C-alpha cells in the first residue's frame, strides 16, 4: 500500500501520516490512548480534522491512492472505552471512526473460512455497499487475508483482493483451539475414538461437518472434535 504526499511529507509504509505523535492523556470521562490499529478508508478522500472531536476540519483529506492507514492515537468520548470516536494518523490529524473500519491482517489467527458450499454474497468493500458476486457453491474452504472489527467482534472478512463477505455469512476456522481434557473425539464417520487427555491449545488441520455437526480436525482421521 503506497503513499503519496498529502499536505505534509508522508512516510511510505501503509498509510502513515508521519510524524511521531506523542500519546496524550485526557482527563474526565473522555480520554486519548495510544493506538496500534490500522483503519480502512477504501481510497476515499476522508476529511481530516485538527481535533479528536472532529469538529475542526483542516480543509485537507486523505489521499485517494491509499486504502489502509496506520493510527497512533484513538479518542474515546466516555466509559465504556470500547468504541473510539476518532483516530489520529499522526501529528493530531484526526479522522472520524464513523468513516472507517478497524482492520487487521490474518497473521496465523485463522486457518480458513468455511462457507458450507453456500453461494455467500461477496462485496467489494467491508461496508457491504456493493455486491460484486457470490462464492462458488462447489467450494467450502476459503483463505482469509484480513478482516475488519467492530467493537470486540468481527464484521467483514476479506478473502483476497477486496472480496469481502459478512462474518455472519461464513464460519471462521481457528488456527488453534482450546480443548478441555475429557472431550470426546470421533472419526470422520462420527464414531467415538478417544478423548483429550490434557487441556490446552491444539493445532487445527481442517474442518468439516460430521453428521450435521461442525467439527475441527486435531490430527489424524480419528481426532475430530465438535466445535
C-alpha positions in Angstrom: 0.0 0.0 0.0 2.0 3.0 -1.2 1.6 6.6 -0.2 1.9 9.9 -1.9 2.1 13.3 -0.3 -1.0 14.5 1.4 -0.4 18.0 2.7 2.8 17.2 4.5 5.5 14.6 3.9 4.3 11.1 4.4 6.3 8.1 5.3 5.8 5.2 2.9 4.6 2.2 4.7 0.9 1.9 4.6 -1.0 4.9 5.4 1.4 6.6 7.8 0.7 10.3 8.1 4.1 11.0 9.6 5.3 12.1 12.5 5.8 10.7 15.8 2.6 11.6 17.6 3.1 11.5 21.4 0.4 9.8 23.5 -1.9 12.4 25.1 -3.6 11.8 28.4 -7.1 13.2 28.6 -8.9 13.8 31.9 -12.5 13.3 32.8 -14.9 10.8 31.1 -13.2 11.3 27.7 -9.6 10.1 27.0 -7.0 9.6 24.4 -5.0 6.4 24.3 -2.1 5.1 22.1 -3.4 3.0 19.2 -1.9 0.2 17.1 -4.9 -0.2 14.9 -5.0 0.1 11.1 -8.0 1.6 9.6 -9.6 1.1 6.2 -10.5 4.2 4.1 -11.3 2.4 0.9 -9.3 5.0 -1.1 -11.9 7.6 -0.1 -10.8 11.2 0.5 -12.0 11.3 4.1 -11.9 14.6 5.9 -9.0 15.3 8.3 -9.7 17.2 11.5 -7.3 19.0 13.9 -9.2 17.9 17.0 -10.3 14.5 18.3 -13.9 15.6 18.4 -13.7 16.1 14.6 -15.3 19.5 14.7 -12.4 21.5 13.2 -12.0 20.5 9.5 -8.5 21.2 8.3 -9.5 21.6 4.7 -7.4 18.5 3.8 -8.5 15.0 3.0 -6.9 11.6 2.9 -5.1 10.5 -0.3 -7.3 8.6 -2.8 -4.3 6.4 -3.5 -4.2 4.8 -0.1 -6.5 2.1 1.2 -5.3 1.3 4.7 -3.8 3.8 7.3 -1.8 3.3 10.4 -3.1 5.1 13.5 -1.2 6.4 16.5 -3.9 7.5 19.0 -7.6 6.9 19.5 -10.1 9.1 21.2 -12.9 7.9 23.4 -15.8 10.1 24.5 -16.5 8.2 27.7 -16.8 5.0 29.6 -17.1 2.2 28.5 -14.0 2.7 26.4 -14.9 0.2 23.7 -15.7 2.2 20.6 -13.3 5.1 19.8 -14.8 8.2 18.3 -11.8 9.1 16.2 -8.2 8.1 15.2 -5.1 10.2 15.0 -3.0 9.5 11.9 -0.1 11.4 13.3 0.6 15.0 14.5 -3.0 15.5 15.6 -4.6 14.7 12.2 -7.8 13.1 13.2 -10.4 11.1 11.2 -13.8 10.1 12.4 -14.3 6.4 13.3 -17.7 6.6 11.7 -15.8 6.9 8.3 -13.5 3.9 8.7 -13.3 0.3 9.8 -10.6 -1.1 12.0 -8.7 -3.7 10.0 -6.3 -6.5 10.8 -4.2 -8.9 8.7 -4.8 -12.6 9.2 -1.4 -13.5 10.7 -1.9 -17.1 11.7 -5.1 -16.4 13.5 -7.5 -18.2 11.3 -6.9 -21.4 9.2 -9.6 -20.6 6.7 -13.2 -19.6 6.3 -15.9 -22.3 5.8 -18.9 -21.4 3.6 -20.6 -24.8 3.8 -20.9 -24.8 0.0 -23.3 -21.9 0.0 -23.5 -19.0 -2.5 -22.5 -16.4 0.0 -22.7 -12.8 -1.2 -19.3 -11.2 -2.0 -18.8 -7.4 -1.7 -16.1 -5.0 -3.0 -16.0 -3.2 0.3 -16.2 -4.0 4.1 -19.2 -1.8 4.5 -21.1 -4.1 2.1 -22.3 -1.3 -0.1 -21.6 -3.0 -3.5 -22.2 -6.7 -4.1 -19.9 -8.0 -6.8 -20.6 -11.7 -6.9 -21.2 -14.8 -4.8 -18.9 -17.6 -3.6 -18.7 -20.7 -5.7 -21.1 -23.2 -4.1 -18.7 -26.1 -5.2 -16.1 -24.8 -2.8 -16.3 -24.8 1.1 -12.9 -23.6 2.2 -11.6 -20.1 1.6 -8.3 -18.4 2.5 -8.7 -15.3 4.8 -6.3 -12.5 4.1 -7.6 -9.9 6.6 -10.7 -8.8 8.5 -12.4 -5.7 10.0 -13.7 -5.5 13.5 -16.5 -3.6 15.2 -16.2 -3.2 18.9 -14.8 -6.6 20.1 -16.2 -8.7 17.3 -15.5 -9.5 13.6 -17.6 -7.7 11.0 -16.2 -8.3 7.5 -13.8 -11.0 6.1 -11.6 -10.4 3.1 -11.0 -13.5 1.0 -8.4 -11.7 -1.1 -8.2 -8.6 -3.3 -11.2 -6.8 -1.7 -13.6 -9.8 -1.9 -15.4 -9.2 1.4 -18.0 -11.4 3.0 -20.1 -10.8 6.1 -18.8 -12.5 9.2 -22.3 -13.8 9.9 -22.4 -15.5 6.5 -19.3 -17.6 7.0 -17.6 -19.8 9.6 -14.2 -18.9 10.8 -11.8 -21.8 11.4 -9.2 -21.0 14.0 -5.5 -22.0 13.7 -5.6 -23.3 17.3 -8.5 -24.2 19.6 -8.5 -24.7 23.4 -9.8 -28.1 24.2 -10.7 -29.4 27.7 -9.4 -32.8 29.0 -12.1 -35.4 28.6 -13.6 -34.0 25.4 -14.7 -36.9 23.2 -13.0 -37.3 19.8 -14.6 -39.1 16.8 -13.5 -40.2 13.4 -14.8 -38.7 10.1 -17.8 -41.0 10.2 -18.8 -39.7 13.7 -17.7 -42.9 15.6 -16.2 -42.2 19.0 -12.5 -43.0 19.1 -10.7 -41.5 22.1 -10.8 -38.4 24.3 -8.5 -35.4 25.0 -6.1 -36.3 27.9 -4.7 -32.9 28.7 -6.4 -29.5 28.5 -4.7 -26.9 26.3 -4.4 -25.3 22.8 -4.4 -27.8 19.9 -3.5 -27.0 16.3 -6.3 -27.3 13.8 -5.7 -29.0 10.5 -9.1 -28.9 8.8 -12.8 -28.7 9.4 -16.0 -30.3 8.2 -19.5 -31.2 9.2 -19.9 -34.7 10.6 -23.5 -35.9 10.9 -24.6 -32.3 10.6 -22.3 -31.0 13.4 -19.3 -28.8 12.7 -16.0 -30.5 13.7 -12.3 -29.5 13.8 -9.6 -32.0 13.0 -6.8 -32.0 15.5 -4.6 -34.5 13.9 -5.4 -37.8 12.1 -8.8 -39.0 10.9 -9.6 -40.3 14.4 -9.2 -36.9 16.0 -12.2 -34.7 15.2 -13.8 -32.6 17.9 -17.1 -30.8 17.8 -16.9 -27.0 17.5 
